[in-house]
Amino acid sequence: MSERFTGNFTQQEPIPEAGIEAALTVLRHGRLHRYNTAPGEIAETALLEQEFAQAMGADYCLAMASGGQTLATALRALEVKPGEKVLTNAFTLAPVPGAIASLGAVPAYVGVTEALTIDLDDLEVKVGDPSVRVLLLSHMRGHICDMDRLMAICDAAGVKVIEDCAHTMGARWKGTLSGRHGVFGCYSTQTYKHMNSGEGGLLISDDDEAMARAIILSGSYMLYGRHLAAPPAEVFERVKYTTPNVSARMDNLRAAILRPQVKALAQQCEAWNARYKVVEDGLRDTPGLTVIERPEAEHYVGSSIQFLLLDWPERAIGAVLERCAARGVELKWFGGAEPVAFTSRYDSWRYAPVEPMPATDRILKGIMDMRLPLTFSVEDCALIARIIRAEVAAVWQAEGAPQEI
Ligand SMILES: *Cc1c(COP(=O)(O)O)cnc(C)c1O
């Protein structure tokens, strides 16, 4: 009998007891809205912002309703205009181009490399367009590009960078935390990310005026004085009459759930990496399968793992997906022609124009993706790797590879 995995790829850990207790306190007093405080009380939301800013080493932090809202708010705070072209990754998730489209702006895609990071040669060409002012950089699935080179390219072209850190909360490039290179760092606290409040987002920045705009945009009315990780009042004086309220606040219940998770983040990142390493080691040297080698400068958080079945025919990839699924291992494929569940491709977002990107298409066609929730043990991860390895090898052999593929 072949081994079978019975774990659930979408089951996260429970909320820490301290978060449950704090949430019950909020529910019992009923003051869920962040500006609904008793005399002398400091809202959970304001405390979360202060603690997350400190954890990231940022001057300012804003808690929001979702990760997608942090992206759209960052774009609005940089005064991106309708019709404006905004650069972003071709390999990303739908809320990223969606945030750009929500302003009536137009996503323009930059290619992906075999390292699954943004193609910096392609970026260098595309920042040459004088109408481009902003790059919304997605550290998709936690892969961080050479941030020194990326910032040099963007700085030289006068292009501002917003970092989508939905998969890199706690990760670093050469010691600098992801989210600390660009004007804004954007995080999601949706259930499948590194902290879990169901829905939610955190936005960080050191830029006075951009953050003052973001806070007004989030729906602070004129209560920004109650924030603990906000620019000084005089900065708001400069922007408060000209910045619309777009209402995308976080509430005290979610903030209460998240505060203990900020403290646990480093430890959680280590737990992910222990699991990631076991799967990575188990997959290395499988014929036909390309492991994504991580650069030494990148301190990633392995909350998911990707590998490539590069230049495999679709039929063979389909066979691997089916055979793994039959043994309880759920792989996601970014190469499918039709968008499925969370995976979709730049050319399935038909509200924006696309140019042919053959080099990117080749990579996307081969990307296999799998979550590694912390409810999996290290032994589970070893079993998962054995199953993938065996099924990839079986299909590879049946296909008569490598000669005929
Ligand atoms: C989840 C995610 C987002 C958006 O976060 P939500 O909180 O779901 O709005 C943005 N970018 C990437 C890459 C994501 O995975």
PDBQT file of the ligand as one rigid body, heavy atoms in Angstrom, charges set to zero:
ROOT
HETATM    1  C1  LIG A 501      -3.803  37.672   0.317  1.00  0.00    +0.000 C 
HETATM    2  C2  LIG A 501      -3.051  38.539  -0.583  1.00  0.00    +0.000 A 
HETATM    3  C3  LIG A 501      -3.368  39.885  -0.753  1.00  0.00    +0.000 A 
HETATM    4  C4  LIG A 501      -4.611  40.547  -0.222  1.00  0.00    +0.000 C 
HETATM    5  O1  LIG A 501      -4.959  40.288   1.053  1.00  0.00    +0.000 OA
HETATM    6  P1  LIG A 501      -6.514  40.239   1.521  1.00  0.00    +0.000 P 
HETATM    7  O2  LIG A 501      -6.359  40.468   2.987  1.00  0.00    +0.000 OA
HETATM    8  O3  LIG A 501      -7.051  38.920   1.145  1.00  0.00    +0.000 OA
HETATM    9  O4  LIG A 501      -7.203  41.384   0.844  1.00  0.00    +0.000 OA
HETATM   10  C5  LIG A 501      -2.538  40.644  -1.549  1.00  0.00    +0.000 A 
HETATM   11  N1  LIG A 501      -1.469  40.117  -2.155  1.00  0.00    +0.000 NA
HETATM   12  C6  LIG A 501      -1.150  38.822  -2.047  1.00  0.00    +0.000 A 
HETATM   13  C7  LIG A 501       0.048  38.312  -2.757  1.00  0.00    +0.000 C 
HETATM   14  C8  LIG A 501      -1.928  37.993  -1.258  1.00  0.00    +0.000 A 
HETATM   15  O5  LIG A 501      -1.617  36.703  -1.166  1.00  0.00    +0.000 OA
ENDROOT
TORSDOF 0
